[in-house]
């Protein structure tokens, strides 16, 4: 009889230990997130040295377009950020789209994404000579003003023809300085990242929205509004930076 009682007690102790979480911890789960951004003109993919019709009946074409995207992160449920990438230079000289995939991202619920257009004051204060030639902050990117010891956030060069006369006027918009840094948040498309799943997030920037913003049209064909290196015409640089930020939309 004592042996029966002893066996029952041992069995109960084993069951109690199991109910108290004595099993192995679950394996952590991870997925991947892809970030895409495409530059467009009136819905068409951008291409250098190609003429595009604009909504006002004129034409525009581009020599170069590039900008810094920084502090890309996922927005977690408590609004804290899960960092994906510190900084990259998006250069659309040879392709209309930028795409990068981040792996080993903890599975879970995310409210969306946020990132900076340009560089915040800490990144903007860095010395380009300390970076290797392939780094986005290297001086070889030609995105640094030595005269002001600051980076160029957005660089757009091109030509505008307002009346289809075939006579194109040069436009140049180079923006920088700490006060023109813009942080953008996108929370309209929350998502759940499952184990071994890839979630694709896609964005676009259309130059129709840059130059023909409903609240501020920038006349890129007008000699009074087609040139800024920021300090020479700060109000125009501020308008252009604001319009670029507003033109970035999640698809």
Phi and psi restraints in degrees (value plus and minus 20) as a CYANA .aco file:
   2 UNK   PHI     -79.7   -39.7
   2 UNK   PSI     -58.0   -18.0
   3 UNK   PHI     -84.6   -44.6
   3 UNK   PSI     -56.1   -16.1
   4 UNK   PHI     -85.6   -45.6
   4 UNK   PSI     -66.5   -26.5
   5 UNK   PHI     -80.1   -40.1
   5 UNK   PSI     -61.5   -21.5
   6 UNK   PHI     -83.0   -43.0
   6 UNK   PSI     -62.0   -22.0
   7 UNK   PHI     -84.0   -44.0
   7 UNK   PSI     -60.6   -20.6
   8 UNK   PHI     -84.4   -44.4
   8 UNK   PSI     -63.9   -23.9
   9 UNK   PHI     -81.9   -41.9
   9 UNK   PSI     -64.7   -24.7
  10 UNK   PHI     -81.5   -41.5
  10 UNK   PSI     -62.6   -22.6
  11 UNK   PHI     -82.8   -42.8
  11 UNK   PSI     -61.2   -21.2
  12 UNK   PHI     -84.7   -44.7
  12 UNK   PSI     -59.6   -19.6
  13 UNK   PHI     -83.5   -43.5
  13 UNK   PSI     -59.8   -19.8
  14 UNK   PHI     -84.1   -44.1
  14 UNK   PSI     -64.7   -24.7
  15 UNK   PHI     -83.4   -43.4
  15 UNK   PSI     -59.5   -19.5
  16 UNK   PHI     -84.2   -44.2
  16 UNK   PSI     -61.7   -21.7
  17 UNK   PHI     -84.0   -44.0
  17 UNK   PSI     -60.1   -20.1
  18 UNK   PHI     -86.0   -46.0
  18 UNK   PSI     -59.1   -19.1
  19 UNK   PHI     -90.6   -50.6
  19 UNK   PSI     -38.2     1.8
  20 UNK   PHI    -110.9   -70.9
  20 UNK   PSI      -4.5    35.5
  21 UNK   PHI      65.4   105.4
  21 UNK   PSI      14.9    54.9
  22 UNK   PHI     -97.0   -57.0
  22 UNK   PSI     -25.7    14.3
  23 UNK   PHI     -98.2   -58.2
  23 UNK   PSI     153.5   193.5
  24 UNK   PHI     -89.2   -49.2
  24 UNK   PSI     128.0   168.0
  25 UNK   PHI     -88.6   -48.6
  25 UNK   PSI     125.1   165.1
  26 UNK   PHI     -85.9   -45.9
  26 UNK   PSI     127.3   167.3
  27 UNK   PHI     -89.2   -49.2
  27 UNK   PSI     118.2   158.2
  28 UNK   PHI     -83.5   -43.5
  28 UNK   PSI     128.6   168.6
  29 UNK   PHI    -134.2   -94.2
  29 UNK   PSI     122.2   162.2
  30 UNK   PHI    -158.4  -118.4
  30 UNK   PSI     131.8   171.8
  31 UNK   PHI    -156.6  -116.6
  31 UNK   PSI    -185.7  -145.7
  32 UNK   PHI    -150.0  -110.0
  32 UNK   PSI     132.2   172.2
  33 UNK   PHI    -149.3  -109.3
  33 UNK   PSI     107.8   147.8
  34 UNK   PHI    -124.6   -84.6
  34 UNK   PSI     113.8   153.8
  35 UNK   PHI    -133.7   -93.7
  35 UNK   PSI     101.8   141.8
  36 UNK   PHI    -139.9   -99.9
  36 UNK   PSI     122.0   162.0
  37 UNK   PHI    -162.7  -122.7
  37 UNK   PSI     107.9   147.9
  38 UNK   PHI    -139.5   -99.5
  38 UNK   PSI     112.4   152.4
  39 UNK   PHI    -110.7   -70.7
  39 UNK   PSI     116.1   156.1
  40 UNK   PHI    -157.2  -117.2
  40 UNK   PSI     145.3   185.3
  41 UNK   PHI    -152.9  -112.9
  41 UNK   PSI      92.5   132.5
  42 UNK   PHI      33.1    73.1
  42 UNK   PSI      20.7    60.7
  43 UNK   PHI      66.7   106.7
  43 UNK   PSI     -29.6    10.4
  44 UNK   PHI    -115.2   -75.2
  44 UNK   PSI     123.6   163.6
  45 UNK   PHI     -81.0   -41.0
  45 UNK   PSI     116.0   156.0
  46 UNK   PHI     -88.0   -48.0
  46 UNK   PSI     128.8   168.8
  47 UNK   PHI    -167.9  -127.9
  47 UNK   PSI     120.0   160.0
  48 UNK   PHI     -90.8   -50.8
  48 UNK   PSI     124.1   164.1
  49 UNK   PHI      40.4    80.4
  49 UNK   PSI       4.1    44.1
  50 UNK   PHI    -133.7   -93.7
  50 UNK   PSI     117.5   157.5
  51 UNK   PHI    -104.3   -64.3
  51 UNK   PSI     114.3   154.3
  52 UNK   PHI    -143.5  -103.5
  52 UNK   PSI     116.8   156.8
  53 UNK   PHI     -94.8   -54.8
  53 UNK   PSI     120.4   160.4
  54 UNK   PHI    -126.5   -86.5
  54 UNK   PSI     153.1   193.1
  55 UNK   PHI     -93.7   -53.7
  55 UNK   PSI     -31.3     8.7
  56 UNK   PHI    -115.9   -75.9
  56 UNK   PSI     -14.8    25.2
  57 UNK   PHI      70.8   110.8
  57 UNK   PSI      -8.3    31.7
  58 UNK   PHI    -128.4   -88.4
  58 UNK   PSI    -183.7  -143.7
  59 UNK   PHI    -158.0  -118.0
  59 UNK   PSI     135.0   175.0
  60 UNK   PHI    -160.9  -120.9
  60 UNK   PSI     130.2   170.2
  61 UNK   PHI    -166.3  -126.3
  61 UNK   PSI     139.0   179.0
  62 UNK   PHI    -143.8  -103.8
  62 UNK   PSI     119.9   159.9
  63 UNK   PHI    -112.8   -72.8
  63 UNK   PSI     -62.3   -22.3
  64 UNK   PHI    -177.2  -137.2
  64 UNK   PSI     130.1   170.1
  65 UNK   PHI    -170.7  -130.7
  65 UNK   PSI     101.8   141.8
  66 UNK   PHI    -174.7  -134.7
  66 UNK   PSI     133.5   173.5
  67 UNK   PHI    -176.4  -136.4
  67 UNK   PSI     138.9   178.9
  68 UNK   PHI    -107.0   -67.0
  68 UNK   PSI     111.6   151.6
  69 UNK   PHI    -134.4   -94.4
  69 UNK   PSI     104.1   144.1
  70 UNK   PHI    -152.4  -112.4
  70 UNK   PSI     140.0   180.0
  71 UNK   PHI      28.9    68.9
  71 UNK   PSI      29.4    69.4
  72 UNK   PHI     -92.0   -52.0
  72 UNK   PSI     106.3   146.3
  73 UNK   PHI    -171.2  -131.2
  73 UNK   PSI     135.5   175.5
  74 UNK   PHI    -102.8   -62.8
  74 UNK   PSI     125.1   165.1
  75 UNK   PHI    -114.6   -74.6
  75 UNK   PSI      95.7   135.7
  76 UNK   PHI    -102.2   -62.2
  76 UNK   PSI     152.7   192.7
  77 UNK   PHI     -82.3   -42.3
  77 UNK   PSI     -47.9    -7.9
  78 UNK   PHI    -111.5   -71.5
  78 UNK   PSI      -7.4    32.6
  79 UNK   PHI      53.7    93.7
  79 UNK   PSI     -18.9    21.1
  80 UNK   PHI     -94.9   -54.9
  80 UNK   PSI     142.4   182.4
  81 UNK   PHI    -121.6   -81.6
  81 UNK   PSI     120.2   160.2
  82 UNK   PHI    -124.3   -84.3
  82 UNK   PSI      88.2   128.2
  83 UNK   PHI     -88.1   -48.1
  83 UNK   PSI     115.7   155.7
  84 UNK   PHI    -128.7   -88.7
  84 UNK   PSI     -64.7   -24.7
  85 UNK   PHI    -174.7  -134.7
  85 UNK   PSI     114.2   154.2
  86 UNK   PHI     -95.1   -55.1
  86 UNK   PSI     -69.9   -29.9
  87 UNK   PHI    -181.3  -141.3
  87 UNK   PSI     125.7   165.7
  88 UNK   PHI    -170.5  -130.5
  88 UNK   PSI     136.5   176.5
  89 UNK   PHI    -125.0   -85.0
  89 UNK   PSI      95.4   135.4
  90 UNK   PHI    -110.4   -70.4
  90 UNK   PSI      93.2   133.2
  91 UNK   PHI    -136.5   -96.5
  91 UNK   PSI      97.1   137.1
  92 UNK   PHI    -120.5   -80.5
  92 UNK   PSI       3.1    43.1
  93 UNK   PHI     -85.9   -45.9
  93 UNK   PSI     -54.6   -14.6
  94 UNK   PHI    -136.3   -96.3
  94 UNK   PSI     -30.4     9.6
  95 UNK   PHI    -171.7  -131.7
  95 UNK   PSI     127.9   167.9
  96 UNK   PHI    -101.2   -61.2
  96 UNK   PSI     -30.2     9.8
  97 UNK   PHI    -147.6  -107.6
  97 UNK   PSI     131.1   171.1
  98 UNK   PHI    -139.7   -99.7
  98 UNK   PSI     115.4   155.4
  99 UNK   PHI    -165.8  -125.8
  99 UNK   PSI     116.5   156.5
 100 UNK   PHI    -167.5  -127.5
 100 UNK   PSI     122.1   162.1
 101 UNK   PHI    -136.7   -96.7
 101 UNK   PSI     113.7   153.7
 102 UNK   PHI    -130.1   -90.1
 102 UNK   PSI     110.1   150.1
 103 UNK   PHI    -127.1   -87.1
 103 UNK   PSI     150.3   190.3
 104 UNK   PHI      38.0    78.0
 104 UNK   PSI      23.7    63.7
 105 UNK   PHI    -112.9   -72.9
 105 UNK   PSI     108.8   148.8
 106 UNK   PHI     -76.2   -36.2
 106 UNK   PSI     111.8   151.8
 107 UNK   PHI     -83.9   -43.9
 107 UNK   PSI     129.3   169.3
 108 UNK   PHI     133.3   173.3
 108 UNK   PSI    -190.2  -150.2
 109 UNK   PHI    -115.9   -75.9
 109 UNK   PSI     115.4   155.4
 110 UNK   PHI    -150.2  -110.2
 110 UNK   PSI     120.1   160.1
 111 UNK   PHI     -97.4   -57.4
 111 UNK   PSI     -46.5    -6.5
 112 UNK   PHI     139.5   179.5
 112 UNK   PSI    -170.0  -130.0
 113 UNK   PHI    -153.4  -113.4
 113 UNK   PSI     138.0   178.0
 114 UNK   PHI    -164.8  -124.8
 114 UNK   PSI     133.7   173.7
 115 UNK   PHI    -181.4  -141.4
 115 UNK   PSI     149.1   189.1
 116 UNK   PHI    -125.1   -85.1
 116 UNK   PSI     120.7   160.7
 117 UNK   PHI    -114.3   -74.3
 117 UNK   PSI      88.9   128.9
 118 UNK   PHI      79.2   119.2
 118 UNK   PSI    -176.7  -136.7
 119 UNK   PHI    -147.3  -107.3
 119 UNK   PSI     116.2   156.2
 120 UNK   PHI     -92.1   -52.1
 120 UNK   PSI     155.9   195.9
 121 UNK   PHI     -81.8   -41.8
 121 UNK   PSI     -52.6   -12.6
 122 UNK   PHI     -90.9   -50.9
 122 UNK   PSI     -60.6   -20.6
 123 UNK   PHI     -93.0   -53.0
 123 UNK   PSI     -56.5   -16.5
 124 UNK   PHI     -89.0   -49.0
 124 UNK   PSI     -38.4     1.6
 125 UNK   PHI    -108.9   -68.9
 125 UNK   PSI     -22.6    17.4
 126 UNK   PHI     -93.8   -53.8
 126 UNK   PSI     136.6   176.6
 127 UNK   PHI    -116.3   -76.3
 127 UNK   PSI      96.6   136.6
 128 UNK   PHI     -83.0   -43.0
 128 UNK   PSI     -42.2    -2.2
 129 UNK   PHI     -91.1   -51.1
 129 UNK   PSI     -31.9     8.1
 130 UNK   PHI    -108.6   -68.6
 130 UNK   PSI     -21.7    18.3
 131 UNK   PHI    -128.9   -88.9
 131 UNK   PSI     127.5   167.5
 132 UNK   PHI     -87.1   -47.1
 132 UNK   PSI     145.9   185.9
 133 UNK   PHI     -82.4   -42.4
 133 UNK   PSI     -47.1    -7.1
 134 UNK   PHI    -110.6   -70.6
 134 UNK   PSI     -25.1    14.9
 135 UNK   PHI     -97.0   -57.0
 135 UNK   PSI     122.0   162.0
 136 UNK   PHI     -82.3   -42.3
 136 UNK   PSI     -40.3    -0.3
 137 UNK   PHI    -117.1   -77.1
 137 UNK   PSI     -11.4    28.6
 138 UNK   PHI     -86.6   -46.6
 138 UNK   PSI     131.8   171.8
 139 UNK   PHI     -86.1   -46.1
 139 UNK   PSI     -39.6     0.4
 140 UNK   PHI     -91.8   -51.8
 140 UNK   PSI     -29.0    11.0
 141 UNK   PHI     -98.0   -58.0
 141 UNK   PSI     -30.9     9.1
 142 UNK   PHI      38.4    78.4
 142 UNK   PSI      18.7    58.7
 143 UNK   PHI    -142.1  -102.1
 143 UNK   PSI      14.9    54.9
 144 UNK   PHI    -158.2  -118.2
 144 UNK   PSI     113.8   153.8
 145 UNK   PHI    -115.3   -75.3
 145 UNK   PSI      86.3   126.3
 146 UNK   PHI     -86.3   -46.3
 146 UNK   PSI     -49.7    -9.7
 147 UNK   PHI     -90.3   -50.3
 147 UNK   PSI     -41.6    -1.6
 148 UNK   PHI    -137.4   -97.4
 148 UNK   PSI     -23.1    16.9
 149 UNK   PHI      35.2    75.2
 149 UNK   PSI      21.7    61.7
 150 UNK   PHI    -159.4  -119.4
 150 UNK   PSI     137.9   177.9
 151 UNK   PHI    -106.1   -66.1
 151 UNK   PSI     134.5   174.5
 152 UNK   PHI    -105.6   -65.6
 152 UNK   PSI     105.6   145.6
 153 UNK   PHI    -101.4   -61.4
 153 UNK   PSI     -67.0   -27.0
 154 UNK   PHI    -152.0  -112.0
 154 UNK   PSI     113.6   153.6
 155 UNK   PHI    -148.8  -108.8
 155 UNK   PSI      96.8   136.8
 156 UNK   PHI    -151.2  -111.2
 156 UNK   PSI     103.4   143.4
 157 UNK   PHI    -145.9  -105.9
 157 UNK   PSI     117.7   157.7
 158 UNK   PHI    -193.9  -153.9
 158 UNK   PSI    -178.4  -138.4
 159 UNK   PHI    -161.9  -121.9
 159 UNK   PSI     125.8   165.8
 160 UNK   PHI    -147.5  -107.5
 160 UNK   PSI     121.1   161.1
 161 UNK   PHI    -147.2  -107.2
 161 UNK   PSI      84.7   124.7
 162 UNK   PHI     -98.1   -58.1
 162 UNK   PSI     -41.5    -1.5
 163 UNK   PHI    -149.0  -109.0
 163 UNK   PSI      -2.8    37.2
 164 UNK   PHI      40.5    80.5
 164 UNK   PSI       9.2    49.2
 165 UNK   PHI    -100.1   -60.1
 165 UNK   PSI     -33.7     6.3
 166 UNK   PHI      70.0   110.0
 166 UNK   PSI     -21.7    18.3
 167 UNK   PHI    -119.3   -79.3
 167 UNK   PSI      88.8   128.8
 168 UNK   PHI    -116.2   -76.2
 168 UNK   PSI     117.5   157.5
 169 UNK   PHI    -124.2   -84.2
 169 UNK   PSI     114.9   154.9
 170 UNK   PHI     -88.8   -48.8
 170 UNK   PSI     118.3   158.3
 171 UNK   PHI    -145.8  -105.8
 171 UNK   PSI     123.9   163.9
 172 UNK   PHI    -159.4  -119.4
 172 UNK   PSI     102.2   142.2
 173 UNK   PHI    -148.6  -108.6
 173 UNK   PSI      88.4   128.4
 174 UNK   PHI    -142.2  -102.2
 174 UNK   PSI      90.9   130.9
 175 UNK   PHI    -132.5   -92.5
 175 UNK   PSI     127.3   167.3
 176 UNK   PHI    -182.6  -142.6
 176 UNK   PSI    -177.8  -137.8
 177 UNK   PHI      58.0    98.0
 177 UNK   PSI     125.0   165.0
 178 UNK   PHI     -75.5   -35.5
 178 UNK   PSI     -57.6   -17.6
 179 UNK   PHI     -89.3   -49.3
 179 UNK   PSI     -32.7     7.3
 180 UNK   PHI    -117.0   -77.0
 180 UNK   PSI     -16.1    23.9
 181 UNK   PHI     -87.2   -47.2
 181 UNK   PSI     114.8   154.8
 182 UNK   PHI    -147.1  -107.1
 182 UNK   PSI     106.2   146.2
 183 UNK   PHI    -117.1   -77.1
 183 UNK   PSI     109.0   149.0
 184 UNK   PHI    -136.4   -96.4
 184 UNK   PSI     115.6   155.6
 185 UNK   PHI    -142.6  -102.6
 185 UNK   PSI     119.6   159.6
 186 UNK   PHI    -149.4  -109.4
 186 UNK   PSI      89.9   129.9
 187 UNK   PHI    -146.3  -106.3
 187 UNK   PSI      -5.9    34.1
 188 UNK   PHI     -98.9   -58.9
 188 UNK   PSI     -34.7     5.3
 189 UNK   PHI    -149.3  -109.3
 189 UNK   PSI      50.7    90.7
 190 UNK   PHI     -83.4   -43.4
 190 UNK   PSI     136.8   176.8
 191 UNK   PHI    -168.8  -128.8
 191 UNK   PSI     140.5   180.5
 192 UNK   PHI    -131.1   -91.1
 192 UNK   PSI     105.9   145.9
 193 UNK   PHI    -117.9   -77.9
 193 UNK   PSI      95.5   135.5
 194 UNK   PHI    -112.9   -72.9
 194 UNK   PSI     147.4   187.4
 195 UNK   PHI     -80.5   -40.5
 195 UNK   PSI     111.1   151.1
 196 UNK   PHI      40.8    80.8
 196 UNK   PSI       1.7    41.7
 197 UNK   PHI    -121.3   -81.3
 197 UNK   PSI     131.4   171.4
 198 UNK   PHI    -134.2   -94.2
 198 UNK   PSI     102.9   142.9
 199 UNK   PHI    -121.8   -81.8
 199 UNK   PSI     109.3   149.3
 200 UNK   PHI    -123.3   -83.3
 200 UNK   PSI     105.2   145.2
 201 UNK   PHI    -133.5   -93.5
 201 UNK   PSI     108.4   148.4
 202 UNK   PHI    -143.8  -103.8
 202 UNK   PSI     118.0   158.0
 203 UNK   PHI    -151.7  -111.7
 203 UNK   PSI     140.0   180.0
 204 UNK   PHI    -161.5  -121.5
 204 UNK   PSI     137.1   177.1
 205 UNK   PHI    -154.6  -114.6
 205 UNK   PSI      94.5   134.5
 206 UNK   PHI    -129.1   -89.1
 206 UNK   PSI     106.5   146.5
 207 UNK   PHI     -90.0   -50.0
 207 UNK   PSI     -36.2     3.8
 208 UNK   PHI     -80.7   -40.7
 208 UNK   PSI     -58.8   -18.8
 209 UNK   PHI     -95.9   -55.9
 209 UNK   PSI     -45.3    -5.3
 210 UNK   PHI     -91.2   -51.2
 210 UNK   PSI     -71.2   -31.2
 211 UNK   PHI    -106.0   -66.0
 211 UNK   PSI     -45.7    -5.7
 212 UNK   PHI    -138.4   -98.4
 212 UNK   PSI      28.6    68.6
 213 UNK   PHI     -80.9   -40.9
 213 UNK   PSI     114.7   154.7
 214 UNK   PHI     -74.7   -34.7
 214 UNK   PSI     -48.5    -8.5
 215 UNK   PHI    -123.2   -83.2
 215 UNK   PSI     -23.4    16.6
 216 UNK   PHI    -182.9  -142.9
 216 UNK   PSI      78.1   118.1
 217 UNK   PHI    -104.2   -64.2
 217 UNK   PSI     108.2   148.2
 218 UNK   PHI    -122.8   -82.8
 218 UNK   PSI      95.5   135.5
 219 UNK   PHI    -103.4   -63.4
 219 UNK   PSI      70.9   110.9
 220 UNK   PHI     -88.3   -48.3
 220 UNK   PSI     -33.1     6.9
 221 UNK   PHI    -112.6   -72.6
 221 UNK   PSI     -28.4    11.6
 222 UNK   PHI    -111.7   -71.7
 222 UNK   PSI     108.5   148.5
 223 UNK   PHI     -82.2   -42.2
 223 UNK   PSI     -37.2     2.8
 224 UNK   PHI    -106.7   -66.7
 224 UNK   PSI     -28.6    11.4
 225 UNK   PHI    -157.4  -117.4
 225 UNK   PSI      -2.2    37.8
 226 UNK   PHI    -134.6   -94.6
 226 UNK   PSI      -5.7    34.3
 227 UNK   PHI    -172.0  -132.0
 227 UNK   PSI     106.1   146.1
 228 UNK   PHI    -177.0  -137.0
 228 UNK   PSI     114.2   154.2
 229 UNK   PHI    -128.5   -88.5
 229 UNK   PSI      10.1    50.1
 230 UNK   PHI      58.2    98.2
 230 UNK   PSI     -88.4   -48.4
 231 UNK   PHI     -89.2   -49.2
 231 UNK   PSI     -50.0   -10.0
 232 UNK   PHI     -90.9   -50.9
 232 UNK   PSI     -49.7    -9.7
 233 UNK   PHI    -170.1  -130.1
 233 UNK   PSI      57.6    97.6
 234 UNK   PHI     -83.7   -43.7
 234 UNK   PSI     -61.4   -21.4
 235 UNK   PHI     -76.8   -36.8
 235 UNK   PSI     -60.6   -20.6
 236 UNK   PHI     -87.7   -47.7
 236 UNK   PSI     -61.0   -21.0
 237 UNK   PHI     -80.9   -40.9
 237 UNK   PSI     -60.0   -20.0
 238 UNK   PHI     -86.3   -46.3
 238 UNK   PSI     -62.7   -22.7
 239 UNK   PHI     -81.6   -41.6
 239 UNK   PSI     -65.3   -25.3
 240 UNK   PHI     -83.9   -43.9
 240 UNK   PSI     -65.8   -25.8
 241 UNK   PHI     -80.9   -40.9
 241 UNK   PSI     -62.7   -22.7
 242 UNK   PHI     -82.8   -42.8
 242 UNK   PSI     -61.0   -21.0
 243 UNK   PHI     -89.2   -49.2
 243 UNK   PSI     -57.1   -17.1
 244 UNK   PHI     -83.0   -43.0
 244 UNK   PSI     -64.9   -24.9
 245 UNK   PHI     -80.2   -40.2
 245 UNK   PSI     -63.1   -23.1
 246 UNK   PHI     -89.7   -49.7
 246 UNK   PSI     -45.2    -5.2
 247 UNK   PHI     -99.9   -59.9
 247 UNK   PSI     -33.5     6.5
 248 UNK   PHI    -100.3   -60.3
 248 UNK   PSI      97.2   137.2
 249 UNK   PHI    -149.8  -109.8
 249 UNK   PSI     127.1   167.1
 250 UNK   PHI    -103.7   -63.7
 250 UNK   PSI     113.5   153.5
